[in-house]
Amino acid sequence: MSRTLIETANLVVNLTPRPIEPSWIIEGNPVAQCCVLSKSADGLASTMVWQCSEGKFNWYYDFDETILILEGAIVLESDTMGPTRYGPGDVIFFKDGAHAKWHVDGRVKKLAFCRKTQPVLLGFALRVFSKIKRTLLPSGKRQPASLMGSA
């Protein structure tokens, strides 16, 4: 991966096979492919394009994932949510530990933002460290908070 501070990518990429765990498949023969567009320096966050052909399958999340449906449609359901259809422009957030039943209708393509969660105490310590760092770093060398999307 690049060490530059700004990386760019395009959604028109070469996708490589990313098979779905066979025991998760409920119906059909869904074929999944993806391409990782970016990865954080610590390896805990990534952005990828993922697509899948028609089928029904379970998905078990061991990380936080926010998706934006780019093309196609899916029907999602879980223990706490009845079947709901999503299509282009819809954004869905799956928390670490979530389980969802996916029904891909034809084909779906999504942009996914994935992040492995930190233990609560470690996350708190990192936020405190970041706050101290921002406080001690001369203001001329850091960006205004409004540009960073935080208050």
ZADO-1210 file (C-alpha; in nm, 4 decimals, padded with zeros to 6 digits):
<atoms>
<atom x="00.0000" y="00.0000" z="00.0000" code="MET" pos="1"/>
<atom x="00.1043" y="00.3550" z="-00.0639" code="SER" pos="2"/>
<atom x="00.2319" y="00.5779" z="00.2160" code="ARG" pos="3"/>
<atom x="00.0921" y="00.8956" z="00.0583" code="THR" pos="4"/>
<atom x="-00.1583" y="01.0932" z="00.2648" code="LEU" pos="5"/>
<atom x="-00.4152" y="01.1134" z="-00.0142" code="ILE" pos="6"/>
<atom x="-00.5031" y="00.8176" z="-00.2348" code="GLU" pos="7"/>
<atom x="-00.7545" y="00.8069" z="-00.5179" code="THR" pos="8"/>
<atom x="-00.9384" y="00.5210" z="-00.6837" code="ALA" pos="9"/>
<atom x="-01.2085" y="00.4583" z="-00.9398" code="ASN" pos="10"/>
<atom x="-01.5094" y="00.2304" z="-00.9047" code="LEU" pos="11"/>
<atom x="-01.4302" y="00.0734" z="-01.2421" code="VAL" pos="12"/>
<atom x="-01.1864" y="-00.1906" z="-01.1177" code="VAL" pos="13"/>
<atom x="-01.0837" y="-00.5477" z="-01.1830" code="ASN" pos="14"/>
<atom x="-01.2679" y="-00.7632" z="-00.9310" code="LEU" pos="15"/>
<atom x="-01.1179" y="-01.0851" z="-00.7998" code="THR" pos="16"/>
<atom x="-01.3076" y="-01.3875" z="-00.6644" code="PRO" pos="17"/>
<atom x="-01.4154" y="-01.3605" z="-00.2996" code="ARG" pos="18"/>
<atom x="-01.6153" y="-01.6802" z="-00.2419" code="PRO" pos="19"/>
<atom x="-01.8947" y="-01.6787" z="00.0133" code="ILE" pos="20"/>
<atom x="-01.8492" y="-01.9343" z="00.2915" code="GLU" pos="21"/>
<atom x="-02.0287" y="-02.2423" z="00.1441" code="PRO" pos="22"/>
<atom x="-02.2091" y="-02.3224" z="00.4712" code="SER" pos="23"/>
<atom x="-02.3684" y="-01.9731" z="00.4610" code="TRP" pos="24"/>
<atom x="-02.5371" y="-02.0281" z="00.1213" code="ILE" pos="25"/>
<atom x="-02.9099" y="-02.0944" z="00.1512" code="ILE" pos="26"/>
<atom x="-03.0148" y="-02.1005" z="-00.2141" code="GLU" pos="27"/>
<atom x="-02.8597" y="-02.0665" z="-00.5587" code="GLY" pos="28"/>
<atom x="-02.4957" y="-02.0314" z="-00.6503" code="ASN" pos="29"/>
<atom x="-02.4012" y="-01.6723" z="-00.5617" code="PRO" pos="30"/>
<atom x="-02.0621" y="-01.5695" z="-00.6989" code="VAL" pos="31"/>
<atom x="-01.8941" y="-01.2832" z="-00.5110" code="ALA" pos="32"/>
<atom x="-01.6024" y="-01.0690" z="-00.6253" code="GLN" pos="33"/>
<atom x="-01.4266" y="-00.7674" z="-00.4781" code="CYS" pos="34"/>
<atom x="-01.1424" y="-00.5194" z="-00.5064" code="CYS" pos="35"/>
<atom x="-00.9883" y="-00.3385" z="-00.2097" code="VAL" pos="36"/>
<atom x="-00.9583" y="00.0315" z="-00.2946" code="LEU" pos="37"/>
<atom x="-00.7827" y="00.1524" z="00.0207" code="SER" pos="38"/>
<atom x="-00.6557" y="00.0375" z="00.3595" code="LYS" pos="39"/>
<atom x="-00.5707" y="00.2375" z="00.6693" code="SER" pos="40"/>
<atom x="-00.2098" y="00.2403" z="00.7902" code="ALA" pos="41"/>
<atom x="-00.3029" y="00.0284" z="01.0936" code="ASP" pos="42"/>
<atom x="-00.4934" y="-00.2226" z="00.8780" code="GLY" pos="43"/>
<atom x="-00.8146" y="-00.1773" z="01.0792" code="LEU" pos="44"/>
<atom x="-01.0142" y="00.0048" z="00.8097" code="ALA" pos="45"/>
<atom x="-01.0618" y="-00.0553" z="00.4391" code="SER" pos="46"/>
<atom x="-01.2777" y="00.0483" z="00.1468" code="THR" pos="47"/>
<atom x="-01.3777" y="-00.2003" z="-00.1213" code="MET" pos="48"/>
<atom x="-01.6043" y="-00.2576" z="-00.4185" code="VAL" pos="49"/>
<atom x="-01.7941" y="-00.5861" z="-00.3916" code="TRP" pos="50"/>
<atom x="-02.0416" y="-00.7498" z="-00.6234" code="GLN" pos="51"/>
<atom x="-02.2423" y="-01.0686" z="-00.6125" code="CYS" pos="52"/>
<atom x="-02.4664" y="-01.2654" z="-00.8460" code="SER" pos="53"/>
<atom x="-02.8148" y="-01.3913" z="-00.7560" code="GLU" pos="54"/>
<atom x="-02.8645" y="-01.6106" z="-00.4530" code="GLY" pos="55"/>
<atom x="-02.9616" y="-01.6271" z="-00.0865" code="LYS" pos="56"/>
<atom x="-02.7056" y="-01.6513" z="00.1918" code="PHE" pos="57"/>
<atom x="-02.6341" y="-01.5679" z="00.5531" code="ASN" pos="58"/>
<atom x="-02.3662" y="-01.3148" z="00.6413" code="TRP" pos="59"/>
<atom x="-02.2021" y="-01.2902" z="00.9827" code="TYR" pos="60"/>
<atom x="-02.0137" y="-00.9671" z="01.0541" code="TYR" pos="61"/>
<atom x="-01.6942" y="-00.9658" z="01.2602" code="ASP" pos="62"/>
<atom x="-01.6308" y="-00.5951" z="01.1887" code="PHE" pos="63"/>
<atom x="-01.8362" y="-00.2776" z="01.1371" code="ASP" pos="64"/>
<atom x="-01.9412" y="-00.2315" z="00.7741" code="GLU" pos="65"/>
<atom x="-02.1210" y="00.0568" z="00.6075" code="THR" pos="66"/>
<atom x="-02.2363" y="-00.0135" z="00.2534" code="ILE" pos="67"/>
<atom x="-02.3681" y="00.2008" z="-00.0298" code="LEU" pos="68"/>
<atom x="-02.5632" y="00.0063" z="-00.2908" code="ILE" pos="69"/>
<atom x="-02.4342" y="00.1151" z="-00.6327" code="LEU" pos="70"/>
<atom x="-02.6247" y="-00.1186" z="-00.8666" code="GLU" pos="71"/>
<atom x="-02.8855" y="-00.3900" z="-00.8388" code="GLY" pos="72"/>
<atom x="-03.1035" y="-00.4782" z="-00.5429" code="ALA" pos="73"/>
<atom x="-03.1042" y="-00.6912" z="-00.2293" code="ILE" pos="74"/>
<atom x="-03.3556" y="-00.7993" z="00.0286" code="VAL" pos="75"/>
<atom x="-03.2156" y="-00.8107" z="00.3822" code="LEU" pos="76"/>
<atom x="-03.3659" y="-00.9641" z="00.6907" code="GLU" pos="77"/>
<atom x="-03.2493" y="-01.0452" z="01.0412" code="SER" pos="78"/>
<atom x="-03.3889" y="-01.1607" z="01.3740" code="ASP" pos="79"/>
<atom x="-03.4930" y="-00.8024" z="01.4499" code="THR" pos="80"/>
<atom x="-03.5875" y="-00.6844" z="01.0984" code="MET" pos="81"/>
<atom x="-03.8361" y="-00.8243" z="00.8502" code="GLY" pos="82"/>
<atom x="-03.7466" y="-00.8580" z="00.4795" code="PRO" pos="83"/>
<atom x="-03.6635" y="-00.5129" z="00.3410" code="THR" pos="84"/>
<atom x="-03.5613" y="-00.4245" z="-00.0163" code="ARG" pos="85"/>
<atom x="-03.2642" y="-00.1943" z="-00.0821" code="TYR" pos="86"/>
<atom x="-03.1323" y="-00.0545" z="-00.4095" code="GLY" pos="87"/>
<atom x="-02.9009" y="00.2080" z="-00.5590" code="PRO" pos="88"/>
<atom x="-02.8328" y="00.4955" z="-00.3212" code="GLY" pos="89"/>
<atom x="-02.9343" y="00.3085" z="-00.0056" code="ASP" pos="90"/>
<atom x="-02.6845" y="00.3062" z="00.2826" code="VAL" pos="91"/>
<atom x="-02.6822" y="00.0284" z="00.5433" code="ILE" pos="92"/>
<atom x="-02.4680" y="-00.0050" z="00.8572" code="PHE" pos="93"/>
<atom x="-02.3899" y="-00.3488" z="01.0032" code="PHE" pos="94"/>
<atom x="-02.2350" y="-00.3514" z="01.3495" code="LYS" pos="95"/>
<atom x="-01.9678" y="-00.5982" z="01.4533" code="ASP" pos="96"/>
<atom x="-02.1558" y="-00.9136" z="01.5614" code="GLY" pos="97"/>
<atom x="-02.4538" y="-00.8584" z="01.3289" code="ALA" pos="98"/>
<atom x="-02.6101" y="-01.1385" z="01.1248" code="HIS" pos="99"/>
<atom x="-02.8194" y="-01.0789" z="00.8145" code="ALA" pos="100"/>
<atom x="-02.9831" y="-01.2977" z="00.5536" code="LYS" pos="101"/>
<atom x="-02.9072" y="-01.1590" z="00.2054" code="TRP" pos="102"/>
<atom x="-03.1236" y="-01.2246" z="-00.0998" code="HIS" pos="103"/>
<atom x="-02.9486" y="-01.0861" z="-00.4066" code="VAL" pos="104"/>
<atom x="-03.2009" y="-01.0180" z="-00.6785" code="ASP" pos="105"/>
<atom x="-03.0126" y="-01.0593" z="-01.0081" code="GLY" pos="106"/>
<atom x="-02.6837" y="-00.8905" z="-00.9202" code="ARG" pos="107"/>
<atom x="-02.5704" y="-00.6319" z="-00.6654" code="VAL" pos="108"/>
<atom x="-02.2689" y="-00.4035" z="-00.6533" code="LYS" pos="109"/>
<atom x="-02.1772" y="-00.2132" z="-00.3375" code="LYS" pos="110"/>
<atom x="-01.9135" y="00.0194" z="-00.2019" code="LEU" pos="111"/>
<atom x="-01.8158" y="-00.1010" z="00.1465" code="ALA" pos="112"/>
<atom x="-01.6396" y="00.0823" z="00.4280" code="PHE" pos="113"/>
<atom x="-01.5130" y="-00.1742" z="00.6781" code="CYS" pos="114"/>
<atom x="-01.3609" y="-00.1146" z="01.0194" code="ARG" pos="115"/>
<atom x="-01.2437" y="-00.3649" z="01.2788" code="LYS" pos="116"/>
<atom x="-01.3622" y="-00.2507" z="01.6195" code="THR" pos="117"/>
<atom x="-01.1265" y="-00.1823" z="01.9071" code="GLN" pos="118"/>
<atom x="-01.1867" y="-00.2839" z="02.2673" code="PRO" pos="119"/>
<atom x="-01.3661" y="00.0040" z="02.4449" code="VAL" pos="120"/>
<atom x="-01.0728" y="00.0963" z="02.6706" code="LEU" pos="121"/>
<atom x="-00.8234" y="00.0943" z="02.3839" code="LEU" pos="122"/>
<atom x="-01.0559" y="00.3103" z="02.1733" code="GLY" pos="123"/>
<atom x="-01.0905" y="00.5576" z="02.4614" code="PHE" pos="124"/>
<atom x="-00.7121" y="00.5709" z="02.5098" code="ALA" pos="125"/>
<atom x="-00.6590" y="00.6371" z="02.1379" code="LEU" pos="126"/>
<atom x="-00.9152" y="00.9212" z="02.1417" code="ARG" pos="127"/>
<atom x="-00.7428" y="01.0791" z="02.4446" code="VAL" pos="128"/>
<atom x="-00.4029" y="01.0462" z="02.2747" code="PHE" pos="129"/>
<atom x="-00.5403" y="01.2054" z="01.9550" code="SER" pos="130"/>
<atom x="-00.6918" y="01.4940" z="02.1536" code="LYS" pos="131"/>
<atom x="-00.3616" y="01.5592" z="02.3321" code="ILE" pos="132"/>
<atom x="-00.1735" y="01.5420" z="02.0011" code="LYS" pos="133"/>
<atom x="-00.4139" y="01.7922" z="01.8393" code="ARG" pos="134"/>
<atom x="-00.3834" y="02.0213" z="02.1401" code="THR" pos="135"/>
<atom x="-00.0019" y="02.0171" z="02.1407" code="LEU" pos="136"/>
<atom x="00.0474" y="02.0394" z="01.7628" code="LEU" pos="137"/>
<atom x="00.0909" y="02.4046" z="01.6553" code="PRO" pos="138"/>
<atom x="-00.2306" y="02.5327" z="01.4971" code="SER" pos="139"/>
<atom x="-00.0506" y="02.6243" z="01.1734" code="GLY" pos="140"/>
<atom x="00.0292" y="02.2575" z="01.1126" code="LYS" pos="141"/>
<atom x="-00.3179" y="02.1124" z="01.1645" code="ARG" pos="142"/>
<atom x="-00.6437" y="02.1446" z="00.9768" code="GLN" pos="143"/>
<atom x="-00.9429" y="02.3306" z="01.1205" code="PRO" pos="144"/>
<atom x="-01.1935" y="02.0889" z="01.2726" code="ALA" pos="145"/>
<atom x="-01.4614" y="02.1955" z="01.0217" code="SER" pos="146"/>
<atom x="-01.2515" y="02.0494" z="00.7391" code="LEU" pos="147"/>
<atom x="-01.2130" y="01.7233" z="00.9243" code="MET" pos="148"/>
<atom x="-01.5876" y="01.6694" z="00.9682" code="GLY" pos="149"/>
<atom x="-01.5816" y="01.7045" z="01.3453" code="SER" pos="150"/>
<atom x="-01.6816" y="01.9760" z="01.5854" code="ALA" pos="151"/>
</atoms>
